[in-house]
């Protein structure tokens, strides 16, 4: 029987932000310490654990070892299959995972590292600093080290602790704000209120760490849609994050919010209502210079991005172009976006893509009347 704290080899967790696709993933915790959010399917049924510091250091060392070995055997040239076979022929499964991580990171340029899982900053500050120091020691060329964190956790860190973490090399923190409405946050059991989000966001910015705040259009449902938009905009105006990232709500059957919807406690908004909510939010973003990004497959408008305040009007115009479509064309756009044909309304000018989306709608028997229901079923595959 293996001891609880025995090192079982290199680990990587299940998720990371889309913007960290090229990052080396270093797992410092397992799962989520809160794990109660009613909209989230990740980590349900799992137990949160802090990995021992020595195990995290060992993971970093293993990747460093394989990177050096790969470079030595390849002579700095293209890495061949023979080189990989030579390195991996006598490795056990645990070391194979570290080798794969090293290969993937080399192919991605080795510029960034992401600390997993859902809330790395829950570790003691001294342990976080030790991990960051070791990453810098083994990979001095790294340009960015990032992590997810909960607002409730950051709010408990002192300014001195945040400064230590920043000085050790943590460049960016991703926070799931989801909403600035206390009613919405309570409804979905987020575990943080608006004031906590603002305190945490300001604390990250004060430490000089880049901040990405994630917001979730649709999370307020029909009842709180307007409040959700206005209160979220207000919270963001107080924080002025570097990035505002959009993650539209989807309700698959494996999340608690689906049960709420089934029982009539939560009523999901339509795509059109979601676009209206998003327009209201962007219209009320004032006095900040954040960069808004819509980099997720669930979002209805992937091309909706820009720097505030300069690009605010152009982003609102993109949303208005959706409202100006006929009911039929709006339905075709909704479907075309979900099946990857369109990034924005302007893509409908491509006659080939437009026809393909229209043909798909006819084949799937999607009409303006049933579009939201049938397309929401398509969205579930992206969760």
C-alpha positions in Angstrom: 0.0 0.0 0.0 1.4 3.4 -1.0 1.9 6.0 1.6 -0.3 9.1 1.3 2.6 11.4 0.6 4.7 9.1 -1.6 5.7 10.7 -4.9 3.8 9.0 -7.7 5.4 10.8 -10.6 4.8 13.9 -12.7 1.2 15.2 -12.6 -1.0 17.6 -14.7 -4.5 18.7 -13.9 -7.6 18.6 -16.2 -7.9 22.3 -17.2 -6.2 25.6 -17.9 -7.3 28.9 -19.5 -7.3 29.0 -23.3 -4.7 31.7 -23.2 -2.3 29.2 -21.5 -2.5 26.6 -24.3 1.3 26.9 -24.9 2.2 26.9 -21.2 4.0 24.2 -19.2 1.4 22.9 -16.7 2.8 22.4 -13.2 0.3 21.0 -10.7 0.7 22.4 -7.2 -2.8 21.6 -5.9 -5.4 19.0 -6.9 -8.9 20.0 -7.7 -10.8 22.9 -6.1 -11.0 23.8 -2.4 -14.5 25.4 -2.8 -16.1 23.2 -5.4 -19.6 24.4 -4.7 -20.3 26.7 -7.8 -23.6 25.5 -9.3 -22.5 26.4 -12.9 -19.2 24.4 -12.8 -18.9 20.7 -13.9 -15.2 20.5 -13.1 -13.8 18.7 -10.0 -17.3 17.6 -8.7 -16.9 14.4 -6.6 -13.2 15.0 -6.0 -11.3 15.9 -2.9 -9.1 19.0 -2.7 -5.4 18.4 -1.9 -2.3 20.5 -1.6 0.6 18.6 -3.2 3.7 18.5 -1.0 6.3 21.1 -1.9 8.9 18.4 -2.5 6.7 16.7 -5.1 6.1 19.9 -7.1 9.9 20.6 -7.0 10.4 17.0 -8.3 8.0 17.6 -11.2 9.9 20.8 -12.2 13.2 18.9 -12.0 11.9 16.1 -14.1 10.8 18.4 -16.9 14.1 20.3 -16.7 16.0 17.0 -16.9 14.2 15.9 -20.1 14.5 19.3 -21.8 18.3 19.2 -21.2 18.5 15.6 -22.5 16.4 16.3 -25.6 18.6 19.3 -26.4 21.8 17.4 -25.9 20.7 14.5 -28.1 19.2 16.6 -30.8 22.1 19.0 -30.9 19.7 21.9 -31.1 18.4 20.6 -34.4 14.9 19.2 -35.2 13.8 16.6 -32.6 13.4 13.3 -34.4 11.3 10.3 -33.5 14.5 8.4 -32.9 15.6 10.9 -30.3 12.3 10.6 -28.5 12.4 6.8 -28.6 16.0 6.8 -27.3 15.0 8.9 -24.3 11.8 7.1 -23.6 12.7 3.5 -24.1 13.4 2.6 -20.5 11.1 5.0 -18.7 8.1 4.1 -16.5 4.7 5.7 -17.0 5.4 8.4 -14.4 8.5 9.6 -16.2 6.9 9.3 -19.6 4.3 11.9 -18.6 7.2 14.3 -17.7 8.8 13.6 -21.1 5.6 14.3 -23.0 5.2 17.6 -21.0 8.8 18.6 -21.9 8.3 17.8 -25.6 5.0 19.7 -25.8 6.5 22.7 -24.1 9.6 22.7 -26.4 7.3 22.7 -29.4 5.3 25.6 -27.9 8.4 27.8 -27.5 8.9 27.4 -23.7 7.8 30.9 -22.8 5.2 30.4 -20.1 4.2 28.2 -17.1 0.8 27.8 -15.6 0.3 26.6 -12.0 -2.6 24.2 -11.6 -5.4 23.5 -10.4 -8.2 25.8 -9.5 -6.7 27.9 -6.7 -2.9 27.7 -6.4 -2.7 30.8 -4.2 -4.3 28.9 -1.3 -0.8 27.5 -0.6 1.3 29.1 2.1 3.0 32.2 0.6 6.4 30.7 1.5 5.6 27.6 -0.6 4.3 29.6 -3.5 7.5 31.7 -3.5 9.7 28.5 -3.2 7.9 27.0 -6.3 8.3 30.2 -8.3 11.9 30.5 -7.3 12.6 27.0 -8.5 10.8 27.5 -11.8 13.0 30.6 -12.4 16.1 28.6 -11.4 15.4 25.7 -13.7 13.9 27.8 -16.5 15.5 31.3 -16.4 14.2 32.0 -19.9 10.5 31.9 -18.9 8.7 35.1 -19.7 5.4 34.5 -17.8 4.2 32.4 -14.9 0.4 32.4 -14.2 -2.2 30.8 -12.0 -5.9 30.6 -11.3 -7.0 32.0 -7.9 -10.2 32.6 -6.0 -11.1 36.1 -4.9 -11.8 34.9 -1.4 -8.3 33.5 -1.2 -6.5 36.6 -2.5 -8.6 38.9 -0.2 -7.0 37.1 2.8 -3.5 37.6 1.6 -1.7 40.7 2.9 -0.2 43.3 0.5 3.2 42.1 1.7 2.4 38.5 0.8 1.2 39.6 -2.7 4.3 41.6 -3.2 6.5 38.6 -2.3 4.6 36.5 -4.8 5.0 39.1 -7.5 8.7 39.6 -6.8 9.2 35.8 -7.0 7.9 35.9 -10.6 4.1 35.4 -10.7 3.1 37.6 -13.7 -0.6 37.0 -14.1 -3.6 35.8 -12.1 -6.8 34.5 -13.6 -9.9 35.1 -11.4 -13.4 33.8 -12.1 -15.5 36.8 -11.1 -18.5 35.5 -13.1 -20.7 38.3 -11.8 -20.7 41.4 -9.7 -24.2 40.9 -8.5 -24.5 39.7 -4.9 -27.9 38.1 -5.8 -26.3 36.2 -8.6 -23.2 35.2 -6.7 -25.3 33.9 -3.8 -27.7 32.1 -6.2 -24.9 30.1 -7.8 -22.9 29.7 -4.5 -19.8 31.4 -5.8 -18.4 31.8 -2.3 -17.5 35.5 -2.8 -19.5 38.7 -2.9 -19.0 41.8 -5.0 -16.9 43.6 -2.4 -14.6 40.5 -2.1 -14.1 40.5 -5.9 -13.2 44.2 -5.8 -10.8 43.8 -2.9 -9.0 40.9 -4.5 -8.8 42.5 -7.9 -7.3 45.7 -6.5 -4.9 43.7 -4.4 -3.6 41.9 -7.5 -3.2 45.1 -9.4 -1.5 46.8 -6.5 1.1 44.1 -6.5 1.9 44.8 -10.1 0.5 41.4 -11.3 -1.4 41.2 -14.6 -5.1 40.4 -13.9 -7.6 38.5 -16.0 -11.2 38.7 -14.7 -13.6 36.1 -16.2 -17.3 37.1 -16.5 -20.2 34.8 -17.4 -23.0 36.3 -19.5 -26.3 34.5 -18.8 -25.4 33.5 -15.2 -28.2 35.7 -13.8 -30.9 34.0 -15.8 -33.9 36.0 -16.8 -34.6 37.2 -13.2 -31.2 38.9 -12.7 -30.1 39.6 -16.3 -30.1 43.4 -16.1 -28.7 43.4 -12.6 -26.0 40.9 -13.6 -24.8 43.1 -16.4 -24.9 46.4 -14.5 -23.3 45.1 -11.3 -20.6 43.2 -13.1 -19.7 46.3 -15.1 -19.6 48.3 -11.9 -17.3 45.8 -10.2 -15.0 45.8 -13.2 -14.9 49.6 -13.3 -13.7 49.5 -9.6 -10.9 47.0 -10.5 -9.7 48.0 -13.9 -8.3 44.5 -14.7 -5.8 44.1 -17.5 -8.1 41.6 -19.3 -11.9 40.9 -19.2 -12.5 37.5 -20.6 -16.0 36.3 -21.6 -17.2 32.8 -20.8 -20.9 32.4 -21.7 -23.0 30.2 -19.5 -24.0 26.7 -20.7 -26.1 24.3 -18.7 -25.1 20.7 -19.2 -26.9 18.0 -17.3 -24.0 17.3 -14.9 -24.1 20.6 -13.0 -26.3 21.6 -10.1 -27.7 24.6 -12.1 -29.3 22.1 -14.5 -31.4 20.7 -11.6 -32.3 24.3 -10.6 -33.4 24.9 -14.2 -35.4 21.6 -14.2 -37.2 22.6 -11.0 -38.0 26.1 -12.3 -35.6 27.9 -10.0 -33.5 29.1 -12.8 -34.6 30.3 -16.3 -32.0 30.4 -18.9 -31.9 33.4 -21.2 -31.9 33.2 -25.0 -29.0 34.0 -27.3 -30.7 37.3 -28.2 -31.2 38.2 -24.5 -27.6 37.2 -23.8 -26.4 39.6 -26.6 -28.5 42.3 -25.1 -27.0 41.6 -21.7 -23.5 41.7 -23.1 -24.3 45.0 -24.8 -25.6 46.6 -21.6 -22.4 45.4 -19.7 -20.0 46.8 -22.3 -22.0 50.1 -22.6 -21.5 50.6 -18.8 -17.7 49.8 -18.7 -16.3 53.3 -17.9 -13.1 54.8 -16.8 -11.0 51.7 -17.4 -8.4 50.6 -20.0 -9.0 46.9 -19.9 -8.7 44.6 -22.9 -11.9 42.7 -23.5 -11.5 39.2 -25.1 -14.1 36.7 -26.2 -11.8 33.7 -26.7 -14.0 30.8 -26.0 -16.1 28.4 -28.2 -19.2 29.0 -26.0 -19.3 32.7 -26.8 -21.7 33.9 -29.5 -19.2 36.5 -30.8 -15.6 35.4 -30.9 -14.5 38.5 -32.7 -15.9 40.7 -30.0 -12.6 42.1 -28.6 -10.9 45.4 -28.1 -9.1 47.9 -25.8 -11.3 50.1 -23.6 -12.2 52.9 -24.1 -10.9 53.2 -27.6 -12.7 50.2 -29.1 -15.9 50.4 -27.1 -18.0 51.9 -29.9 -16.8 49.3 -32.4 -17.6 46.5 -30.1 -21.2 47.9 -29.5 -21.5 48.2 -33.3 -20.7 44.5 -33.7 -23.4 43.6 -31.3 -25.9 45.9 -33.0 -25.2 44.2 -36.4 -26.5 41.0 -34.8 -29.7 42.7 -33.7 -30.2 44.2 -37.2 -30.3 40.7 -38.8 -33.6 39.2 -39.9 -34.9 36.4 -37.6 -33.9 33.8 -40.2 -30.4 35.2 -40.6 -30.0 35.6 -36.9 -30.8 31.9 -36.5 -28.3 31.0 -39.3 -25.6 33.0 -37.5 -26.4 31.4 -34.2 -26.0 27.9 -35.7 -23.0 28.8 -37.9 -21.2 30.2 -34.9 -21.8 27.1 -32.8 -20.5 24.8 -35.5 -17.4 26.8 -36.2 -18.3 28.5 -39.4 -18.5 32.1 -38.1 -16.4 34.1 -35.6 -18.6 37.2 -36.0 -21.6 38.6 -38.0 -19.3 39.9 -40.7 -18.3 36.3 -41.6 -21.8 35.8 -43.0 -20.7 37.8 -46.0 -18.8 34.6 -47.0 -21.3 33.0 -49.3 -19.8 29.5 -48.9 -20.0 29.6 -45.1 -23.4 31.2 -45.2 -24.8 28.5 -47.4 -23.2 25.7 -45.3 -24.8 27.2 -42.2 -28.2 27.6 -43.9 -28.0 24.0 -45.2 -27.1 22.7 -41.8 -30.1 24.5 -40.3 -32.4 23.0 -42.8 -30.9 19.5 -42.2 -31.2 19.8 -38.5 -34.7 21.3 -38.8 -33.6 24.4 -36.8 -35.9 27.4 -37.1 -36.0 30.8 -35.4 -38.7 29.4 -33.1 -36.7 26.4 -31.8 -33.1 27.7 -32.4 -32.2 28.4 -28.8 -33.3 25.0 -27.5 -31.6 23.0 -30.2 -28.5 25.1 -30.4 -28.1 24.9 -26.6 -27.9 21.1 -27.0 -25.0 21.6 -29.4 -23.2 23.8 -26.9 -23.2 21.1 -24.3 -20.5 19.2 -26.2 -18.1 22.1 -25.6 -18.3 22.0 -21.8 
